[in-house]
Amino acid sequence: MPTILISGSASGLGRAFLDAYSHQESNTVIAIDREQIHLSAYQNRAATITSYIVDVTDEKSINDLANALKGTPIDLFVHSVGIRGLVPAVENARPDSVAAAETLDVMDLSTLMHTFQVNAAGTFLLIRSLLPNLRRANAAKVVVMSSRMGSLGYNTTGSAYAYRASKAALNAMVKSFSIDVSDVIFVLCHPGRVESRLVKYKEEGAISAEESVSGLLPLVQAWNKNDSGQFYDRFGQTIVW
């Protein structure tokens, strides 16, 4: 019976992964988010589901989760926590323009630091705290939702300073995990431009979280030791660093 931990389970991609894995009777699912996850919606699902409130910007919150899960093997960890790195005052003034809230002129230290804290540092702390659980499983897998915007080679348009930098840092950290913790599989994935609460309106060309996850599920299942430390898009194609 595989145990699957899904972060960011209250909404967006995390919620879509929770929905997908909750239908399989053989699964034990651990859902975490900084918000309360209402499991009443899943009471008739086949999987066994538990939830915890975890804030990745709070090291004590992360350590509390590690203590609660002490001794529990985790076969698959899907990490989908992240923020878009938009300057709040600009986003509130122009909610219909993501680009306006992340330019060279408006970017500020507070936005840069908070975005790095959530997207990179928080991910590092959370994964590190769960390594004992992952190592208890056989060939455990960590799949991290990154972004093609974290690719230096893909950056041909500039801007998005907080988001690009934090995702590039995330990619570097996960790559190092794949080297330092070789008995666990680590894969970075760009899920596509997904409609979520990262921004205040639906971006042009955005797909639903459900559409993204439906395509990712067979890839997550198939990724193995040969894929550890790699960076893929939602179709399984390699993304340049």
N, C-alpha and C positions, 0 to 999 in steps of 0.2 A: 504493500500500500504506500504509494509515494506521498511525501509531505511537501506541499508547495507553499512558499511564503510569497505574498504579493504586497508590495508597498504601494501607497497611493490608491488604495482600494475603494475610497469613497466616491471617486469620480473619474471621468476620462478613461485613459488606457487601463489604469489599474482596475477600475470597476468592470471594464469589458473583459479583462483577463479573469477576474473573479467570477463573472457570469459564466464564462466558458468552462472554467475548471470545476465549477460547482455542480455541473450536470453529471459528473462521473463518480459513480459510487465508490470506486477504489481510491479516490483522492481524499486526503486530509489537507484542508486549506487553512492557512493562517493569514488573515487579512489585517494589514496595519495601515493607519493613516493618522494625521494629526486631528482629524475630525472623527466624531462618532460614526461607526459603520452600523447601520440598522439591519441586523441579521434576520429580522422578522420577514423580510422580503425573500429570504432564502430557506425558510423553514421546511419547505416541501422539496428542496433540492436533494440530490442523492449523496453528495459529498458531506463529510463532517467538517464544519466550519467554525472557527473561533476567531475573535478579533481583539486587537489591542490598539490603544491610542498611543501613537509614537510621533514625536516632533524631531525631525532630523537636525534641527538647529539647537537642540537641547541634549547635551551629552548624557545627562542623568536619565533622561527619557529613553535614550538608546540603551544605556546600561541596565535600566529596569527591564526592558524587553529581553536582553540577553540573560538576565537572571531568571526571568519567567520561563524562558525556553531552554534553560540549562539541561543538557543531556538529551535534548530532542534532535534527532537527525533531520536535516533539511535536504531533500533531494533536488529541489529547484527553487531558486529565488529569482523572482521577476521584479526588478526595481524600476518603478515608473514615477518616482517623485521628481518634480522639477518646476521651475518658474521661468518666465520669459525674459526677465531682466529689463522691464520698461520703467522709465522714470515716472513715479506715481502721479505727480502733479500734471505732467504733460499728457499721460494716458487719460486721466480724468477729464481734462479739458478737450481732448480730441480722441474719444474712444473709438472712432471709426478709422484711425490711422495708426497702425502699429509702428510704421516707419518713423513717424514724427517723435515717438517716445524713446528712441534708442540711437539718435544721431550723435555725431561728434560734439555738436554744440550743446546739447541738453544733458548728456550723460554726466552723472555725479558720483561722488565717492560712495555715498550710502547705497545707491543702487548696485554699483559694482561689487561692493563687499557682501551685501545681502545675497545677491545672485550667486556669487562664488560659494558662500556659506551653505546655501541650499543644494545647488547643483553639483558641487565638487566636494567640499569638506564634509558635508553631512553624509554624502554617499560613502566616502572613505570610512568614516567612523562606523556607519551602520554595517557595511560589509565586514570590516575588521572584527566587529563585535560578534558577528555570526559565523566566523571561521570555524570555531569548535563544532558548531552544529553541522556545517557543510562537510567537515572532515569526517564526521560520524557516518555519513552516507557513502554509498559506493558511486564514484564518479559524479559527484554533485555538480550542478550547473548553475551559474549566475548569469542571467541575461539582463543587461542594463539598457534602458531606453535612453539613447543619446540623441544626437541630431547631426545631420550632414553639415549644419552651420558651424559645428565644431571642427570641421576639416579645414586645415590651412590651404590645402591644394584646391579645394572647392570654392574658396572665398574669392570671388571675382567682382563683388559688388560693394564690399566694405560695410561700414556701419554695424549695428547690432553688437556693440562693444561688450556689454555685460554677458549677453547670451553666448556669443561666439567664444569668448575667453573662458567662461565657466565650463562650457561643453568640451573645449580643447583640454582643459585641465582634468575634467572627468575622464576623458579618453586616455590621457597619460597615466592617470592613477589606476584605471582598470587594466591597462596594458601591463603595468608593473605588478599588479596582483597576479596576472596570468603567468608571470615569470617566477615570482616569489612563492606562489602557492600552486605549484604545478600539479598537485593531486586534485584540484578543482578546476572545472571548465569555466572560463570567463569569456563572454561574448558581448560586444557592443552592437547596438542595433538602432538604425534610423527608422522609425515607424511610419514615416511619411508626414505630410502636413495634416495634422489631425485637429478636428474641431474639438476644443476643450475649453476649460476655464483659464488657460494660460493667457488668453486675451479676451477683451470684452465683447468682441463680435466675431462672426464667422468670416475667416479670411477666404479670399477667392481661391478656389481649387482645393479647399480643405475637405478631407474625407471624414467619415464618422469613425469613432474609436472602434466600433464593432467591425467595420470593414477592414480596418488596419489589423486588428487582432485575429480576425478569421484567416487572413493570409499569413500571419506570423506563427500561428499555432503549429503547423507542420514543420516550419523551420526550427522552432524551439525544440521540438521533438527530435529532429534529425541532427542538430549540432552536436559535435563530439570533440574529443581531444584534439583532433586536427584543426578545429575551428577556434580553439582557445587563443585569446589575444587578438582576434580579428574584428573588423569593423564592417558591418554589412548594412545594406538597405532592406526595405521590407519585402523585396523580391529575392533576397539572398545574394545580391551582387556586391562585390567588394567596393568599399569607399576609400579613396585615398586619404592619407593622414594630413 
